[in-house]
């Protein structure tokens, strides 16, 4: 029993004494925004909650018994309209919230963990057999006499119309993979002139040819005639790359020229970012970025709207010829270095960051990505002169394909994406079924295997 005011004062003193003090130096905690039993009013949409509660009551009354009047179409339409206006069409919206919603991310923000854990996920429609058989031997071998053994040149390309173009010394030959027919397209006529690069247009209707005497020629294979000549360089043209109607050419004079083939004054831009020969040149799939590699060990990334490099990357310690843009991550660029470097590197072209690098232990000559799987194949020089198939992004070796007796200088991919063709300093061209069959949704074109077996020992001259 308490005795009046005195007892109450004693209780106050006891309570005051027993109340723990705040720990010195500790920042007081913020008032919690909510609790698991007490909803947070600031996070609740009051109008939506009010509508939801009365809607449930109205539905219960409407179905309460036989005397309840059925709703008319006009009433149903009215309720639907109110629901869309207040609930944004989401009837499952919660009435009570116990914590504030997290803030919206900034525009362009990308969750790195989301990329990490979803980069190998594909839809069921695109899911492929993982443990497929990878043939260790080429499907076909063609002789390529007088194929110049020069690391800095680009002498092989496969068109979207299934025609393979290869330059043998001063002559360009076309091999039709559907019929097996061989056509001599053109031959240089100048003293000491020979083919140094070639590149098909995206539709396969025309081909650009670079020469040792600094000329760039456009040819129409169907009519076997030269369309025009594009001058501007002072030395041999070692690399070419198309971006719609813009043809970019890289030269030993260290310059890159963008040619607009639609107009008379074709040289619309000159890019000066290298100090030695430009031996690698690739436009990104969306045409917004151009990657260039040079004998000065530099990798430059150019914005299509600028004549100054967006990034100059100097991680490589040898010439950078091998370049390839990732088909499923459009801002990812793969690059390979020469004998003194031997590294395969992956770059974020929007930030200039190096995403990954791996020592391949041999000169990297060329890179080709799979069109349908997260894989890529690289070609190499000394000591094994092999093709290596990699799983991306883990960079686990899936296969090593040997057979060439000299460095594998060039790679090209068939239109259906299943076959890779390699050309080497041993003067042979080999066809490898390295990427497997394309998905059934992709229309297949006949590849190297369609030609007759007699082509195995045919010399292209």
C-alpha positions in Angstrom: 0.0 0.0 0.0 1.2 3.5 -0.8 1.0 6.2 1.7 0.0 9.4 0.0 2.3 11.9 -1.6 5.5 10.8 0.1 5.2 7.2 -1.2 4.6 8.5 -4.7 7.7 10.7 -4.5 9.8 7.7 -3.4 8.5 5.7 -6.4 9.5 8.5 -8.8 13.0 8.6 -7.3 13.4 4.8 -7.7 12.2 4.9 -11.3 14.5 7.8 -12.0 17.5 6.0 -10.5 16.8 2.7 -12.3 16.4 4.3 -15.8 19.6 3.5 -17.7 21.6 6.5 -19.0 22.6 6.9 -22.6 26.0 5.5 -23.5 28.5 8.4 -23.7 29.8 9.1 -27.2 27.0 7.1 -29.0 25.0 8.9 -31.6 21.3 8.7 -30.7 19.3 6.4 -32.9 16.8 8.0 -35.3 13.1 7.5 -34.5 12.1 4.4 -36.4 9.9 5.1 -39.4 7.6 2.2 -38.5 7.2 -1.0 -36.7 5.9 -4.4 -37.6 2.6 -3.7 -35.8 2.3 0.1 -36.3 1.9 1.1 -40.0 3.9 4.1 -41.3 1.4 6.8 -42.3 3.8 8.7 -44.5 4.2 5.6 -46.7 0.5 5.0 -47.1 -1.5 6.2 -50.1 -4.6 7.3 -48.0 -7.0 7.6 -51.0 -6.0 4.2 -52.3 -6.4 2.6 -48.9 -9.8 4.2 -48.3 -11.0 3.0 -51.7 -9.7 -0.6 -51.1 -11.5 -0.9 -47.8 -14.8 0.4 -49.0 -14.5 -1.7 -52.2 -14.1 -4.9 -50.1 -17.2 -4.0 -48.0 -19.2 -3.2 -51.1 -18.3 -6.5 -52.7 -19.2 -8.4 -49.5 -22.6 -6.7 -49.3 -23.2 -7.2 -53.0 -22.8 -11.0 -52.7 -24.4 -11.3 -49.2 -27.7 -13.0 -50.2 -30.4 -13.6 -52.7 -32.0 -10.2 -52.2 -28.9 -8.3 -53.2 -29.3 -6.6 -56.6 -26.9 -7.6 -59.4 -24.6 -4.8 -60.7 -25.3 -3.3 -64.0 -22.7 -3.0 -66.8 -22.6 0.7 -66.2 -21.7 0.2 -62.6 -19.0 -2.4 -63.5 -17.5 0.1 -66.0 -17.6 2.8 -63.4 -15.8 0.6 -60.8 -13.2 -0.4 -63.4 -12.6 3.3 -64.3 -12.2 4.3 -60.6 -9.9 1.3 -60.0 -7.6 2.3 -62.9 -7.5 5.9 -61.8 -6.8 5.4 -58.1 -4.9 2.1 -58.1 -3.1 2.5 -61.5 -4.8 -0.7 -62.6 -3.1 -2.7 -59.8 -5.8 -4.2 -57.6 -3.2 -6.0 -55.5 -1.9 -2.8 -54.0 -1.3 -3.0 -50.3 -3.4 -0.9 -47.9 -0.9 -0.7 -45.0 2.8 0.0 -45.3 5.2 -0.6 -42.4 8.3 1.1 -43.9 9.1 3.8 -46.4 9.9 2.7 -50.0 13.5 2.8 -51.0 14.5 5.8 -53.1 14.5 5.4 -56.9 18.0 4.8 -58.5 19.5 7.5 -60.6 19.1 7.4 -64.4 21.5 4.9 -66.0 22.4 3.2 -62.7 23.2 -0.5 -63.1 23.3 -2.9 -60.2 26.7 -4.7 -60.5 25.4 -7.7 -58.5 22.4 -8.0 -60.8 24.8 -8.1 -63.8 27.1 -10.6 -62.0 24.3 -13.1 -61.2 22.3 -12.8 -64.4 25.0 -12.6 -67.1 24.8 -16.3 -67.8 21.0 -16.5 -67.8 19.2 -17.1 -71.0 15.6 -17.6 -71.9 14.3 -21.1 -72.3 13.8 -20.5 -76.0 17.6 -19.7 -76.3 18.9 -22.3 -73.9 21.5 -24.4 -75.7 23.0 -27.8 -74.9 26.1 -27.1 -72.7 28.1 -30.3 -73.2 28.0 -30.4 -77.0 30.6 -32.1 -79.1 33.3 -29.8 -80.4 35.1 -31.4 -83.4 38.9 -31.3 -83.1 39.5 -31.5 -86.8 38.6 -29.0 -89.5 35.6 -29.8 -91.8 37.5 -28.6 -94.8 40.9 -27.5 -95.9 41.6 -25.2 -98.9 45.1 -24.3 -100.2 45.8 -20.6 -100.2 49.2 -20.1 -102.1 50.9 -16.8 -101.7 48.8 -15.8 -98.7 51.1 -13.1 -97.2 52.4 -13.9 -93.7 52.1 -10.4 -92.2 50.5 -10.0 -88.8 49.3 -6.4 -89.5 47.2 -7.2 -92.6 43.5 -8.3 -92.7 43.0 -10.6 -95.7 39.9 -12.7 -95.0 36.2 -11.9 -94.6 32.9 -13.9 -95.0 29.8 -12.1 -96.4 26.2 -12.3 -95.3 25.5 -13.9 -98.7 27.8 -16.9 -97.8 30.7 -15.8 -100.0 34.2 -16.0 -98.6 36.8 -13.4 -99.8 40.5 -14.0 -99.4 43.4 -12.0 -100.7 46.4 -13.9 -102.1 49.2 -11.6 -102.8 47.9 -9.2 -105.5 44.6 -10.9 -106.2 41.2 -11.2 -104.4 39.3 -14.5 -104.8 35.7 -15.2 -103.9 34.6 -18.7 -102.8 30.8 -19.4 -102.8 30.2 -21.7 -99.9 26.8 -22.7 -101.3 28.0 -23.8 -104.7 31.7 -24.2 -104.3 32.4 -21.9 -107.2 35.5 -19.7 -107.2 35.7 -16.3 -108.8 38.7 -14.0 -109.3 37.4 -10.6 -108.4 40.3 -8.3 -109.0 44.1 -8.0 -109.3 46.3 -5.0 -108.5 48.3 -3.6 -111.4 50.9 -1.2 -109.8 54.5 -2.1 -109.4 55.1 -3.6 -105.9 51.3 -3.4 -105.2 49.4 -6.1 -103.4 46.2 -6.5 -101.3 46.6 -5.4 -97.6 42.9 -5.5 -96.4 39.4 -6.3 -97.4 35.9 -6.0 -95.9 32.4 -6.8 -97.0 29.4 -4.5 -96.6 26.7 -5.7 -94.2 24.4 -6.8 -97.0 27.2 -8.6 -98.9 26.6 -6.6 -102.0 29.9 -4.8 -102.2 33.5 -5.3 -100.9 36.1 -2.7 -100.0 39.8 -3.6 -100.8 42.8 -1.8 -99.4 46.2 -1.9 -101.2 49.9 -1.5 -100.5 49.9 1.7 -102.7 47.5 3.5 -100.3 44.4 3.0 -102.5 40.9 1.9 -101.2 38.7 0.4 -103.9 35.0 -0.5 -103.9 33.9 -3.5 -106.0 30.6 -4.9 -107.1 31.2 -8.7 -107.2 27.9 -9.5 -108.9 28.9 -7.5 -112.0 32.6 -8.0 -111.4 33.5 -4.3 -111.7 35.1 -1.6 -109.7 32.6 1.0 -108.4 35.1 3.7 -107.3 38.5 4.5 -105.8 38.9 6.3 -102.5 42.3 8.1 -102.1 43.6 9.9 -99.1 46.2 7.8 -97.3 50.0 8.2 -97.8 50.9 4.5 -97.1 49.4 1.0 -97.2 45.8 0.5 -95.9 46.0 -2.4 -93.4 42.5 -2.3 -91.9 38.9 -1.5 -93.0 35.5 -1.4 -91.2 32.0 -0.5 -92.5 29.4 1.5 -90.6 26.4 1.7 -92.9 27.5 4.0 -95.7 30.7 5.1 -93.8 33.9 3.2 -94.6 36.7 3.6 -92.1 40.3 2.9 -93.3 43.4 2.6 -91.2 46.9 3.0 -92.6 50.6 2.7 -92.0 50.6 6.5 -92.1 48.9 6.2 -88.6 45.7 8.0 -89.7 42.1 6.8 -89.9 39.9 8.2 -92.6 36.1 8.0 -92.6 34.8 7.9 -96.1 31.2 8.6 -97.0 30.8 6.5 -100.1 27.6 8.3 -101.2 29.3 11.6 -102.0 32.0 12.8 -104.3 34.2 14.4 -101.5 34.2 11.1 -99.6 36.8 11.9 -96.8 34.4 13.4 -94.1 36.8 12.9 -91.1 40.4 12.1 -90.3 41.2 10.6 -86.9 44.7 11.1 -85.6 45.2 9.1 -82.4 48.0 6.7 -83.3 51.7 7.2 -84.0 52.3 3.9 -85.9 50.3 1.6 -88.3 46.6 1.2 -87.6 46.2 -2.6 -87.9 42.9 -3.2 -86.1 39.6 -1.4 -86.8 36.0 -2.3 -85.7 32.8 -0.4 -85.5 30.4 -1.4 -82.7 27.2 -3.2 -83.7 25.1 -0.1 -83.2 27.5 2.2 -85.0 28.1 4.6 -82.2 31.7 3.7 -81.3 34.8 2.8 -83.3 37.7 0.8 -81.9 41.2 1.1 -83.4 44.4 -0.8 -82.5 47.9 0.1 -83.6 51.5 -1.0 -83.7 52.1 1.7 -81.1 50.5 -0.7 -78.5 47.5 1.7 -78.1 43.8 0.9 -78.2 41.6 3.9 -79.0 37.8 4.1 -78.7 36.2 6.9 -80.8 32.7 8.4 -80.6 31.1 8.5 -84.0 30.5 12.2 -83.6 34.0 13.2 -82.6 37.5 13.3 -84.1 39.2 12.9 -80.7 39.5 9.6 -78.9 37.0 9.0 -76.2 39.5 6.7 -74.5 43.1 5.9 -75.1 44.0 2.6 -73.4 47.6 1.6 -73.0 47.4 -1.7 -71.0 48.7 -3.7 -74.0 52.5 -4.0 -74.4 52.5 -5.1 -78.1 50.6 -4.3 -81.3 46.8 -4.4 -81.0 45.3 -6.0 -84.1 42.6 -8.4 -82.7 39.4 -6.5 -81.9 35.8 -7.8 -81.6 32.6 -6.2 -80.1 30.4 -8.5 -77.9 27.1 -9.2 -79.7 25.1 -9.5 -76.4 26.7 -6.8 -74.4 27.1 -4.0 -76.9 29.5 -1.9 -74.7 31.9 -4.7 -74.2 35.0 -4.8 -76.4 37.6 -7.6 -76.6 41.1 -6.9 -77.6 44.3 -9.1 -78.1 47.9 -8.1 -78.0 50.9 -9.3 -80.0 53.9 -11.5 -79.1 55.3 -9.3 -76.3 51.9 -8.9 -74.7 49.9 -12.2 -75.3 46.9 -10.9 -73.3 43.2 -11.0 -74.1 41.4 -8.1 -72.5 37.8 -7.0 -72.1 36.8 -3.4 -71.8 33.7 -1.3 -70.9 33.6 1.1 -73.8 31.4 3.5 -71.9 33.8 4.0 -69.0 37.1 2.8 -70.4 37.5 0.3 -67.5 39.3 -3.1 -68.0 36.7 -5.7 -67.0 39.0 -8.7 -67.3 42.3 -9.9 -68.7 43.9 -13.3 -69.3 47.4 -14.3 -70.4 46.9 -16.6 -73.4 50.7 -17.4 -73.5 50.9 -16.7 -77.2 50.4 -14.0 -79.8 46.7 -13.1 -80.2 45.9 -12.6 -83.9 42.1 -12.5 -84.2 38.9 -12.8 -82.1 35.4 -13.9 -83.1 32.4 -14.0 -80.7 29.6 -16.6 -81.0 26.3 -15.0 -82.3 24.2 -17.2 -80.0 26.2 -18.4 -77.0 28.4 -16.7 -74.5 31.6 -17.9 -76.1 34.4 -16.6 -78.2 37.2 -18.1 -80.2 40.7 -16.6 -80.6 43.6 -17.5 -83.0 47.2 -17.5 -82.0 50.8 -17.7 -83.1 53.9 -19.3 -81.6 54.1 -21.9 -80.1 51.0 -23.9 -80.9 49.4 -21.9 -83.7 46.1 -22.9 -82.3 42.4 -21.7 -82.1 41.1 -21.5 -78.6 37.4 -21.6 -77.6 36.6 -19.8 -74.4 33.5 -19.6 -72.2 32.6 -16.0 -71.3 32.8 -14.5 -68.8 34.5 -17.3 -66.8 37.2 -17.5 -69.5 37.4 -21.3 -69.1 39.0 -23.0 -72.1 36.4 -25.2 -73.8 38.7 -26.5 -76.6 42.0 -26.0 -78.3 42.0 -26.7 -82.1 45.4 -27.4 -83.7 46.4 -28.2 -87.2 48.0 -25.1 -88.6 51.8 -25.1 -88.8 52.2 -21.4 -88.8 50.5 -18.5 -86.9 46.8 -18.2 -87.5 46.5 -14.7 -88.8 42.9 -14.3 -89.7 39.4 -15.5 -88.6 36.0 -15.1 -90.1 32.5 -16.4 -89.2 29.9 -18.0 -91.4 26.5 -16.2 -91.8 24.7 -18.7 -89.7 27.3 -18.3 -86.9 28.2 -22.0 -86.6 31.5 -22.2 -88.5 34.7 -20.3 -88.2 37.3 -20.1 -91.0 40.9 -19.6 -90.3 43.8 -18.5 -92.6 47.4 -19.0 -91.6 50.9 -18.3 -92.7 51.2 -22.0 -93.7 49.0 -21.0 -96.8 46.0 -23.1 -95.8 42.4 -22.1 -95.0 40.5 -24.3 -92.6 36.9 -24.5 -91.6 36.0 -25.4 -88.0 32.5 -26.3 -86.7 33.3 -24.6 -83.4 30.1 -22.9 -82.3 27.6 -25.7 -83.1 24.3 -25.4 -84.8 22.3 -22.2 -84.6 18.9 -22.1 -82.8 16.0 -23.4 -84.8 14.5 -19.9 -85.0 17.4 -18.8 -87.1 17.2 -19.7 -90.8 20.2 -21.8 -91.8 22.4 -21.2 -94.8 24.6 -23.8 -96.3 28.2 -23.4 -95.0 31.5 -24.9 -95.9 30.3 -28.5 -95.5 27.9 -28.1 -98.4 30.6 -28.0 -101.1 31.8 -31.2 -102.7 34.6 -33.2 -101.1 36.9 -32.5 -104.1 37.5 -29.0 -102.7 39.6 -30.3 -99.9 42.7 -30.1 -102.0 41.7 -27.3 -104.3 44.2 -24.4 -104.8 42.7 -21.0 -104.9 44.5 -19.0 -107.6 
